[in-house]
Amino acid sequence: MPAPHVMIVDDAPENRLVLSTLLESDYQTSEAECGEDAINMLSDARPDLILLDISMPGMSGYDVCVNIRKNPETRGIPVIFVSAKDSTEERLEGFEAGADDFLTKPIDGNSLLEKVKFHIQRSLDKKEAQKQSQDAMNVAMEAMTSSSELGQIIQFVKEVQTIRTAMQLSTSIMTVASQFGLNTAVLIDTAPATLLGCSKDSMEARLMEKFRTAEQRITNMGVRTIIRSGPVVMLIKNMPYDDESRYGRLKDHLAVLADIASDRAKSILAESMMHEQRLSFLKEIIALAELNIEKTS
């Protein structure tokens, strides 16, 4: 079986050299020095993963990623942004463009190899799961020809277990809602809260904050509707209030979506907590070891 293929897109030759050298023992690599070249190369070959610089002449990494996600032939390829910056805004813009992960320059070799391996395996697992469930999905979709909305919920169920961060989960929720024709904001009760679809100082953000601990699951306010399930709060800004049938149907769909997202959010939070606990434990061990060294020296 041939080694997985990683495409490296970066305008700096020295950066491409570093990445290709780190990967060469386990992966096939190809290189593109600009976004336009990468898009052209994708018409001939499909890599298993793309390492994509953000700041490049011509097409930025964001533009390239959006182009990849718009193309049905390439939208499933994992994309890891490689950037010298690591701001929340840059990460948010990256995830909105369709990125799967980030690496910060200067590159840590171990982190690079771990992320590349993880995302390639996740992509393979996703393809295998889709293949195995195709027959069952065909039967289900035949029974749901009258409801494309429910089909979007099912697709979300298929993909939700591959989501690893609260921001990715928020983006997926908003994607499903947008396919329903809805303008949505999402808050996930992390520390600090994960917010998408509005600014943290906006009226929408304050409204969702108010409902983080509310008892009611669904609150109707005309065209605005709040749906809460566990750590997930959704604000729909344009519910079809004048269409009673569609309004009720969408509310039911969104309640199911919120419940599914809530279960995954709880898992993500638990995984994050375990990770933090492991880090704390390691720090304690290191501190104890250093103390013992000082005593014996």
KARA-V820337 format. One record per backbone hydrogen bond with DSSP energy under -0.5 kcal/mol. NH is the residue of the N-H (numbers start at 1). CO is the residue of the C=O. Records with the same first field share a line. If there is no record, write none. Layout:
NH: CO / CO
This chain:
6: 4 / 28
7: 49
8: 30
9: 7 / 51
10: 8 / 32
13: 11
15: 12
16: 12
17: 13
18: 14
19: 15
20: 16
21: 17
22: 18
23: 19
24: 20
26: 23
27: 23
28: 4
30: 6
32: 8
35: 57 / 59
38: 34
39: 35
40: 36
41: 37
42: 38
43: 39 / 40
44: 41
45: 41
47: 45
48: 5
49: 5
50: 78
51: 7
52: 50 / 80
53: 9 / 51
54: 82
56: 54
61: 54
64: 60
65: 61
66: 62
67: 63
68: 64
69: 65
70: 66
71: 67
72: 70
74: 71
75: 71
77: 74
78: 48
80: 50
81: 79 / 101
82: 52
83: 81 / 103
91: 87
92: 88
93: 89
94: 90
95: 91
96: 92
97: 93
98: 94
99: 94
100: 79
101: 79
103: 81
105: 83
109: 107
112: 108
113: 109
114: 110
115: 111
116: 112
117: 113
118: 114
119: 115
120: 116
121: 117
122: 118
123: 119
124: 120
125: 121
126: 122
127: 123
128: 124
129: 125
130: 126
131: 127
132: 128
133: 129
134: 130 / 131
137: 133
138: 134
139: 135
140: 136
141: 137
142: 138
143: 139
144: 141
145: 142
147: 144
151: 147
152: 148
153: 149
154: 150
155: 151
156: 152
157: 153
158: 154
159: 155
160: 156
161: 157
162: 159
163: 160
169: 165
170: 166
171: 167
172: 168
173: 169
174: 170
175: 171
176: 172
177: 173
178: 174
179: 175
180: 176 / 177
181: 178
182: 177
184: 182
185: 235
186: 196
187: 233
188: 194
189: 231
190: 188
194: 188
195: 193
196: 186
202: 199
206: 202
207: 203
208: 204
209: 205
210: 206
211: 207
212: 209
214: 211
219: 226
221: 224
224: 221
225: 236
226: 219
227: 234
228: 217
229: 232
232: 229
233: 187
234: 227
235: 185
236: 225 / 234
237: 183 / 235
239: 223
241: 239
243: 240
244: 242
247: 243
248: 244
249: 245
250: 246
251: 247
252: 248
253: 249
254: 250
255: 251
256: 252
257: 253
258: 254
259: 255
260: 256
261: 257
262: 258
263: 259
264: 260
265: 261
266: 262
267: 263
268: 264
269: 265
270: 266
271: 267
272: 268
273: 269
274: 270
275: 271
276: 272
277: 273
278: 274
279: 275
280: 276
281: 277
282: 278
283: 279
284: 280
285: 281
286: 282
287: 283
288: 284
289: 285
290: 286
291: 287
292: 288
293: 289
294: 290
295: 291
296: 292
297: 293
